[in-house]
């Protein structure tokens, strides 16, 4: 059964936190709700960015296109696992993604950003935070 959505009307968390509810109106004007478990939503979250890129590339017949989110702030944090760190990126419209990475990868990313300082001075601060393994360091 295929349902075409006319508009998204609600994005909510189930009262017990076990699921995400997505409300929409179909093209016939009928309201409907999709209930997705946390595992399903996690899988969807991991899949959507690449699906958006594929749709964009197909729509405009340009394989170089990517859907990019403007960065507003970032935070480098300690992880509960001492061999990893976490970096959270946030956009002005509220999209947030938290990435965990081994300390070696964190250092490599930081060094790459520091090397890019001449081209992008904003990269220096994040690069130094990553290279130094700073904990609970952020820029808003």
C-alpha positions in Angstrom: 0.0 0.0 0.0 1.5 3.3 -1.1 0.3 6.5 0.6 1.3 9.9 -0.7 1.6 12.6 1.9 0.3 16.1 1.1 1.7 17.7 4.3 3.5 16.7 7.5 1.4 17.8 10.4 3.1 16.5 13.5 6.3 15.0 14.8 6.0 13.8 18.3 7.5 11.4 20.9 5.1 8.7 22.3 4.3 9.5 26.0 6.4 6.5 27.1 9.3 7.3 24.8 9.0 4.0 23.0 8.2 5.5 19.6 8.0 8.5 17.3 4.7 9.5 15.8 4.6 11.2 12.4 1.3 12.8 11.5 0.4 13.8 8.0 -2.5 14.5 5.6 -2.7 12.4 2.5 -3.6 13.8 -1.0 -7.3 13.0 -0.3 -7.2 15.2 2.8 -7.3 12.3 5.2 -5.2 12.5 8.4 -3.0 9.6 9.2 -0.2 8.8 11.7 2.8 6.5 11.3 4.2 5.1 14.6 7.8 4.1 14.4 9.9 2.3 17.1 13.1 3.9 18.2 15.1 1.3 16.2 13.1 2.1 13.1 13.6 5.8 13.6 17.3 5.3 14.1 17.5 3.3 10.9 15.5 6.0 9.1 17.7 8.8 10.4 20.8 7.0 9.1 19.2 6.4 5.7 17.5 9.7 5.0 20.6 11.9 4.3 21.8 9.6 1.5 18.2 9.3 0.1 17.9 13.1 0.0 21.3 13.3 -1.8 20.1 10.6 -4.3 16.8 12.4 -4.9 18.6 15.8 -5.4 21.1 14.3 -7.8 18.4 12.5 -9.8 16.0 15.5 -9.9 18.7 17.9 -11.2 20.8 15.2 -13.1 23.9 16.4 -11.3 26.0 13.8 -9.4 28.0 16.5 -7.6 25.0 17.8 -5.6 24.7 17.3 -1.9 22.2 18.6 0.6 24.2 20.6 3.0 23.2 22.0 6.4 24.7 25.3 7.5 26.7 24.8 10.7 25.7 27.1 13.6 27.5 25.6 16.5 29.6 22.6 17.6 30.6 20.9 20.9 33.5 18.6 21.6 32.6 16.3 24.6 33.9 13.5 26.7 32.4 10.1 26.0 31.6 7.5 28.6 34.2 5.4 26.8 37.6 6.8 27.5 38.9 5.7 24.1 36.4 7.9 22.2 35.3 11.5 22.1 32.1 13.0 20.8 31.5 16.0 18.5 28.0 17.5 18.2 27.1 19.7 15.2 24.0 21.9 15.2 22.3 24.0 12.6 20.4 27.3 13.0 17.1 25.5 12.4 17.6 22.9 15.2 19.1 19.9 13.3 21.7 18.3 15.6 23.9 15.3 15.0 26.4 13.8 17.5 29.2 11.7 16.2 31.5 9.5 18.3 35.0 8.9 17.2 38.1 7.1 18.4 40.7 9.5 19.7 43.0 8.9 16.7 40.3 9.8 14.3 39.5 12.9 16.4 43.2 13.9 16.2 43.3 13.3 12.4 40.2 15.4 11.8 41.6 18.2 14.1 44.9 18.2 12.2 43.1 18.4 8.9 41.1 21.4 10.1 44.1 23.1 11.5 45.8 22.7 8.1 42.8 24.3 6.5 43.1 27.4 8.8 44.5 29.6 6.0 41.4 29.0 3.8 38.9 29.0 6.7 39.8 30.6 10.0 36.7 29.2 11.6 38.2 25.7 11.2 41.1 26.6 13.5 39.2 26.6 16.7 37.5 23.3 16.2 40.7 21.8 14.8 42.6 22.8 17.9 39.9 21.5 20.2 40.0 18.1 18.4 43.7 17.8 18.3 44.1 18.7 21.9 41.4 16.3 22.9 39.7 19.1 24.8 36.6 18.0 26.7 33.4 19.9 26.9 34.6 22.6 24.6 32.0 24.4 22.4 31.4 27.3 20.0 27.9 28.7 19.6 
